[in-house]
Amino acid sequence: MNSLEMKGTERQKEAILHKDGPLLVLAGPGAGKTFVITRRVKALIEQWKVDPASILVITFTNAAADEMRQRFSTLCPKHGEDVRFGTFHSVFFYILRNAYGFRAEQILREGKRREIFREILASISYEVQDPTEFFLTLANGIGRAKEYLAFDGRFGPDGKERVPNIKEFHVSGCPDTVFRTFFEQYQARMREENLVDFDDMCVLCYELLKGRPDILAHWQERFCYLLVDEMQDTNRLQYETLRMLAAKHRNLMMVGDDDQSIYHFRGARPEIMLGFKKEFPDGKIITLDYNFRSVPEIITASQMLISHNEKRYAKDIKASRSDADGITAQIGEENAISVRAFDDQEQERDYLLKEIRKLRDSGVPYREMAVLYRTNVLASPITEILMRADIPYYVRDAYPRLYDHWITRDVFTYVKLANQYRLERCMRRSMFLQIMNRPKRYIRRDVLSSQDVTFEELRERAAAYPYMHTYLRDMERDLAMIGGDRSREAMTPYAAVHYIANMVGYKAYLEEQARERGLETEAYTDVLNELLEAAKHFETFGDWNDHIEELRQEAEAQKKRRESEKQESVSLMTFHGAKGLEFQAVFVIDAVEGVTPYIKSETPEELEEERRMFYVAITRAKDRLYLLWPKKRYGKKQKKSRYLEETILLAERLAAGQRVLHRAYGEGTVLSVDGDKIRIAFAAPKKELSLSVKFCMENELLQFP
């Protein structure tokens, strides 16, 4: 091969030159997987004389498919249009179009899906506080249900095929009966309008190839070589369809990283990669063993972290960069990783601002900085502090902005209603309806007769319902407390939000709502807590409303920033949203128990996925990694994340030259640290040993004198 193909590490070359048979390429962060995939396609065509039209490359997003196609076209201009690059959905639709004559207009668009969801919701009596959040839960649930019914649900504990039932399927955040109603009505609408969604494409393609050996044989001959990127994100249904396509020639190359499998909620199964040798005993596994992205200290920390997971391929990853390549020294720091504890979130955010400014003053562009968090409820307070500091930001993930959240709308409606009642002694019907049973007061809609509501009228119309009088009296008192009257002034924003949360009982209402929907209470109460924190900065609701308007204007400006990748902005995103990206400096905030790992993660499988999420977050950093945690959140004591405890704090101490004390071998000096492997020179007897960091720490073999 010419010099272009032969660039790269020995492991990369080995993968590029692989011709026939199953191949699993373990490609961790910064390992150059796109380099390997595109050059292997080129090698198949130019060195092995494979017909380009018989090569299929599958990626997970249209953007990734386009990038891969462009990279290959640059390498191989003559065959840029001959090789098929596409997503699972586009490939499956291509097969279905040839078999059934499907047309592009039959694919369900997102706007149409929301319209169908809204119509179904209107037809059933089920209260939804936030339709957007609820519809996202439904969409994910429907996708997983279809996979369950098509594949997973067909096999019992004995491995024998059976008839699955939608009643056996459960969705977190939605009662079973409500989900089944939605699922059945949604499917009926799809049939009536002759539409298919992306999940249908997977199901229909799987069933077509399984039920029609002649059609399967045609596509097996059409695509003799299959290369699949991001294999760790594949669900069982996609994999089984892929396996059928590759069954005849067995030229299946799977590229991915089991340590970055973080989409279990979408059906991703890391065990598919872990079962490669069982599925293909003669298959080859190649680990791309160099990280071209991060400085050694960050790589060492990430390897020590992920080594605590049991269900994974062990990897020995080395750095291609040196410590001197980063920006650490020029900003006056000794270590590439900074771990900081703070008294509370306010101190944590002050430090975040200070370090962003320091990095910027040292020449790091804003676009090379990212603030990462486990859940998107943390996005709103960070956007606020950046806006106050006049630092441009870009929020990658769609998120419920604090002041657009239904919980915030409820709280502000209480305040508006209280002010209206104080000034006019009456209330708008629409606003009263919104919060009259939040918390539950069992006030009936039929007691509201006009557009303007008074408590006198409500008591008169509720004469037949004596229980309602107590609730109406308490509600009138609460509004008078919040809005003030002749003897007292209106409450300040903080006092009002605190009163609504605790005295009115709105916090207890949120906890009850979360439990009814199978959610952790923090999913709702954290929004209320953020609102309380924000309220501390304002003397009056007028000041607060002015600030909210500024934020809305900034949100509009942010939309324009989305259109320009060159815009100088600090990126804000969840761990999930950061996957596939890289930055010079990364800040991971609120690294405490209950946040990361998330409080609802309890099983070993869930905790391993949470650890993989943290691994994805820290491996986004090229030069600098900041791990921040507050000792108090919303006034409650916090414990630092176990991921800091078990790995990152240790990574800062385990460096060449560090003196250690081993329980069996005595005093020694660290010579090198490479992932989970630490090499130590012991004094007496004089010897050098290579040990497992994980084993030493779990068994308390090492101390630091």
Disulfide bonds with the S-S distance in Angstrom:
none
